[in-house]
Amino acid sequence: MDGRPSERPSSRVVALTALALACFAGNSLLCRAALVAGHIDATSFTVIRLVSGALVLSVLARGRAVDTSATERARWGSALALFAYAAPFSFAYLRLGAAIGALVLFGCVQATMIGVGIARGERPSALAWVGIALALGGLALLTVPGKTAPNPLGAVMMAIAGAAWGVYSLRGRTSKDDPVVATSASFSRASLLALVLAGVVLRWSWSSGSFMPPSLRGVLLAVVSGAFASGVGYSLWYAALRHLTATRAAVLQLLVPIVAAVLAVLFLGETASARLVGAGLAIVGGVATATLARRAAPPARS
């Protein structure tokens, strides 16, 4: 193969994509499973996830080309965005179910990326605006007060995580490093930021007498999330991306909250409420419409 995106992905690319999307959805389930029963605190989960992901990615990045012109400032900027995703992600799952959390995260990632595109001068078509409005309406429906509404603080933290992940993804597009090398560098630096957070939280919890060491199960779930669902999952995704068009890749990511919701119902005993289903259909359908409309629209004249 010549490395260009193919109209019909091979079975290998399909397999890589399916595994990567399953890993992305798995992060939500692993985090929720670790936190909901008190196996580990959110800070420890964040630290272990980032450190274990950094270790796996450092092995995968060995021997790959490194862009020596990339500045430390740029690399630390990406690391800060990654940390700003990972920490609120963990704290949000103290209050949100895996299905709702994945939906809020996904919606805010896409909203951030589309919003940045508009701020940079993109002019969406009328159909794209319909899709954007539908997706935002779905997010609004998800957060309307009511019996099945998600925890407000949890939803805000997950929205912050989604916005940060959107920024991190946009920064990754401009990086000249090999994607695995760039991700490895981001994880390594974000791990240092997480250790600083852990030091602050540990000192506070120790002095207040609220410190509870994580259980072995909690540590293992965090390691699996970092080493496999994050480290290996991102590597599989980057391998698949070389053979996918940008639009196909964007639309395929629509499957992540759906997969997370199904697995959460099957393995975590969560309930698929009418609110969740309705909001999910609106968000997924709206983003799909906006993404496909942006792809079909002619380039703007300068």
Wavefront OBJ file of the C-alpha trace (Angstrom):
o trace
v 0.000 0.000 0.000
v 1.186 3.554 -0.644
v -0.054 4.903 2.681
v -2.796 7.073 1.165
v -6.349 6.765 2.513
v -8.254 4.044 0.704
v -11.888 4.157 -0.369
v -12.258 0.586 0.895
v -10.168 -0.048 4.001
v -8.539 -3.474 4.198
v -9.571 -6.013 6.811
v -6.404 -5.095 8.757
v -7.397 -1.419 8.881
v -10.933 -2.356 9.909
v -9.542 -4.510 12.720
v -7.154 -1.780 13.904
v -9.961 0.776 13.882
v -12.374 -1.481 15.766
v -9.789 -2.259 18.450
v -8.842 1.408 18.833
v -12.456 2.541 19.228
v -13.048 -0.248 21.754
v -10.018 1.013 23.704
v -11.370 4.567 23.716
v -14.726 3.375 25.017
v -12.923 1.115 27.498
v -11.286 4.100 29.176
v -14.689 5.312 30.361
v -15.683 1.892 31.675
v -12.361 1.235 33.413
v -12.344 4.629 35.110
v -15.949 4.355 36.252
v -15.479 0.767 37.470
v -12.410 1.765 39.478
v -13.963 4.836 41.089
v -17.593 3.895 41.666
v -16.782 1.221 44.260
v -14.008 3.216 45.895
v -11.171 1.000 44.681
v -9.036 4.077 44.008
v -9.275 7.849 44.241
v -9.454 10.051 41.154
v -6.002 11.570 41.645
v -4.260 8.205 41.949
v -6.151 6.885 38.929
v -5.002 9.877 36.866
v -1.363 9.501 37.906
v -1.205 5.750 37.342
v -3.013 6.021 34.018
v -0.665 8.681 32.661
v 2.520 7.073 33.999
v 1.673 3.589 32.718
v 0.647 5.058 29.360
v 3.924 6.971 29.187
v 5.933 3.809 29.870
v 4.177 1.805 27.147
v 4.398 4.645 24.631
v 8.105 5.154 25.352
v 8.687 1.540 24.321
v 6.538 1.897 21.197
v 8.318 5.158 20.267
v 11.822 3.676 20.311
v 13.601 3.947 16.992
v 11.070 6.364 15.510
v 12.096 9.684 14.002
v 12.072 12.702 16.308
v 11.684 16.263 15.051
v 14.478 18.173 16.773
v 12.980 21.504 15.670
v 9.913 20.997 17.859
v 10.169 23.382 20.820
v 9.835 22.382 24.442
v 7.176 25.079 24.762
v 5.040 23.364 22.114
v 5.503 19.953 23.708
v 4.608 21.270 27.145
v 1.545 22.963 25.648
v 0.292 19.609 24.380
v 1.136 17.965 27.700
v -0.859 20.622 29.561
v -3.866 19.992 27.294
v -3.537 16.230 27.882
v -3.361 16.730 31.653
v -6.340 19.122 31.499
v -8.257 16.259 29.878
v -7.083 13.375 32.073
v -7.582 14.918 35.517
v -11.156 16.283 35.072
v -12.021 13.026 33.244
v -11.232 11.019 36.366
v -12.947 13.391 38.795
v -16.046 13.556 36.576
v -16.491 9.794 36.791
v -16.930 10.054 40.533
v -20.313 11.588 39.675
v -21.269 10.359 36.195
v -22.111 7.000 34.689
v -19.828 5.695 31.963
v -22.446 6.119 29.220
v -23.378 9.711 30.050
v -19.750 10.633 30.657
v -18.633 9.316 27.275
v -21.459 11.164 25.540
v -20.655 14.501 27.204
v -16.935 13.998 26.541
v -17.457 13.114 22.894
v -19.904 15.958 22.276
v -17.573 18.552 23.776
v -14.531 17.226 21.891
v -16.323 17.610 18.588
v -17.917 20.941 19.561
v -14.475 22.312 20.445
v -12.878 21.184 17.191
v -15.747 22.517 15.075
v -15.820 25.755 17.076
v -12.093 26.326 16.594
v -12.542 25.757 12.864
v -15.262 28.409 12.728
v -13.125 30.820 14.784
v -10.306 30.315 12.284
v -12.471 31.366 9.385
v -14.349 28.239 8.296
v -17.824 29.013 7.004
v -20.160 26.077 7.613
v -22.933 25.427 5.134
v -26.588 25.667 6.126
v -26.718 21.883 6.575
v -23.632 21.997 8.798
v -25.293 24.634 10.982
v -28.342 22.378 11.290
v -26.069 19.574 12.465
v -24.291 21.836 14.947
v -27.611 23.062 16.336
v -28.884 19.484 16.651
v -25.759 18.372 18.526
v -25.878 21.357 20.891
v -29.561 20.685 21.434
v -28.694 17.125 22.406
v -26.156 18.349 24.956
v -28.748 20.788 26.329
v -31.340 17.998 26.573
v -28.845 15.838 28.463
v -28.322 18.501 31.128
v -31.891 19.772 31.608
v -32.774 19.416 35.325
v -34.788 16.327 36.118
v -34.741 12.909 37.735
v -32.372 11.412 35.150
v -30.201 14.500 34.676
v -26.460 13.956 35.199
v -24.691 15.460 38.187
v -24.039 19.135 37.232
v -20.492 19.285 38.618
v -19.625 15.978 36.958
v -21.010 17.210 33.642
v -19.014 20.458 33.863
v -15.788 18.597 34.623
v -16.362 16.200 31.734
v -17.092 19.160 29.445
v -13.734 20.653 30.480
v -12.075 17.302 29.753
v -13.723 17.189 26.324
v -12.663 20.731 25.447
v -9.086 19.969 26.540
v -9.015 16.784 24.467
v -10.272 18.753 21.471
v -7.430 21.258 21.928
v -4.920 18.413 22.328
v -6.170 16.795 19.113
v -5.908 20.074 17.195
v -2.355 20.604 18.469
v -1.476 17.081 17.358
v -2.425 17.931 13.777
v 0.315 20.560 13.600
v 3.029 18.473 15.247
v 5.895 17.449 12.966
v 6.847 14.516 15.177
v 5.808 10.948 14.461
v 2.353 10.621 16.128
v 3.507 7.912 18.555
v 6.611 9.948 19.456
v 4.509 13.080 19.989
v 1.998 11.191 22.135
v 4.782 9.590 24.145
v 6.305 13.021 24.830
v 2.912 14.406 25.876
v 2.213 11.499 28.232
v 5.660 11.779 29.829
v 5.259 15.487 30.530
v 1.624 15.169 31.594
v 2.736 12.486 34.069
v 4.978 15.032 35.764
v 2.054 17.454 36.068
v -0.076 14.655 37.518
v 2.611 13.868 40.103
v 2.563 17.518 41.207
v -1.225 17.287 41.610
v -0.815 14.042 43.549
v 1.668 15.673 45.914
v -0.748 18.491 46.694
v -3.742 16.180 47.161
v -1.772 13.642 49.195
v -0.493 16.318 51.551
v -4.003 17.643 52.081
v -5.620 14.221 52.559
v -2.851 13.085 54.905
v -3.149 16.176 57.107
v -6.955 15.910 57.148
v -6.897 12.203 57.956
v -8.910 11.308 54.840
v -6.144 9.441 52.998
v -7.188 6.001 51.746
v -4.622 3.922 49.842
v -5.896 2.460 46.550
v -6.684 -1.241 46.403
v -4.845 -3.642 44.127
v -7.924 -3.836 41.897
v -8.022 -0.061 41.562
v -4.341 0.085 40.628
v -4.759 -2.692 38.053
v -7.745 -0.966 36.442
v -5.748 2.277 36.196
v -2.770 0.446 34.670
v -4.982 -1.260 32.091
v -6.556 2.101 31.257
v -3.172 3.771 30.806
v -1.061 1.023 29.279
v -3.626 -0.620 27.019
v -6.768 1.488 26.541
v -4.661 4.658 26.216
v -1.106 3.737 25.169
v -1.870 0.800 22.897
v -5.251 2.220 21.878
v -3.785 5.491 20.623
v -1.063 3.624 18.736
v -3.642 1.410 17.007
v -5.664 4.497 16.098
v -2.663 6.263 14.584
v -1.829 3.157 12.554
v -5.399 3.081 11.218
v -5.512 6.831 10.541
v -2.886 6.509 7.814
v -5.434 4.619 5.743
v -8.588 6.576 6.610
v -9.861 9.835 5.185
v -10.333 12.650 7.702
v -14.112 12.487 7.314
v -14.253 8.723 7.751
v -12.086 8.961 10.856
v -14.296 11.686 12.338
v -17.503 9.777 11.666
v -16.052 6.532 13.035
v -15.423 8.276 16.344
v -19.197 8.640 16.610
v -19.199 4.964 17.585
v -17.224 5.562 20.788
v -20.072 6.862 23.013
v -22.412 4.244 21.527
v -20.002 1.420 22.333
v -19.373 2.886 25.807
v -23.115 3.103 26.493
v -23.777 -0.486 25.407
v -20.862 -1.848 27.438
v -21.880 0.224 30.466
v -25.363 -1.283 30.377
v -23.995 -4.812 29.936
v -21.107 -4.769 32.408
v -21.734 -1.928 34.870
v -25.487 -2.328 35.226
v -26.255 1.198 34.028
v -29.689 2.089 32.662
v -30.257 3.495 29.182
v -32.812 6.180 30.043
v -35.001 7.870 27.445
v -33.067 11.094 28.075
v -29.745 9.375 27.382
v -30.990 7.699 24.207
v -32.642 10.869 22.874
v -29.682 13.110 23.662
v -27.277 10.543 22.276
v -29.123 10.300 18.967
v -29.229 14.100 18.679
v -25.537 14.559 19.460
v -24.285 11.716 17.275
v -26.637 12.603 14.414
v -25.838 16.300 14.658
v -22.078 15.826 14.652
v -22.302 13.344 11.788
v -24.378 15.815 9.762
v -22.015 18.718 10.509
v -18.916 16.649 9.724
v -20.214 15.307 6.423
v -21.577 18.731 5.410
v -18.196 20.371 6.112
v -16.505 17.747 3.974
v -18.920 18.220 1.091
v -18.809 22.036 1.172
v -16.555 23.785 -1.392
v -13.537 25.639 0.003
v -14.148 29.253 0.946
v -12.826 31.906 -1.406
v -10.071 34.120 -0.115
l 1 2 3 4 5 6 7 8 9 10 11 12 13 14 15 16 17 18 19 20 21 22 23 24 25 26 27 28 29 30 31 32 33 34 35 36 37 38 39 40 41 42 43 44 45 46 47 48 49 50 51 52 53 54 55 56 57 58 59 60 61 62 63 64 65 66 67 68 69 70 71 72 73 74 75 76 77 78 79 80 81 82 83 84 85 86 87 88 89 90 91 92 93 94 95 96 97 98 99 100 101 102 103 104 105 106 107 108 109 110 111 112 113 114 115 116 117 118 119 120 121 122 123 124 125 126 127 128 129 130 131 132 133 134 135 136 137 138 139 140 141 142 143 144 145 146 147 148 149 150 151 152 153 154 155 156 157 158 159 160 161 162 163 164 165 166 167 168 169 170 171 172 173 174 175 176 177 178 179 180 181 182 183 184 185 186 187 188 189 190 191 192 193 194 195 196 197 198 199 200 201 202 203 204 205 206 207 208 209 210 211 212 213 214 215 216 217 218 219 220 221 222 223 224 225 226 227 228 229 230 231 232 233 234 235 236 237 238 239 240 241 242 243 244 245 246 247 248 249 250 251 252 253 254 255 256 257 258 259 260 261 262 263 264 265 266 267 268 269 270 271 272 273 274 275 276 277 278 279 280 281 282 283 284 285 286 287 288 289 290 291 292 293 294 295 296 297 298 299 300 301 302
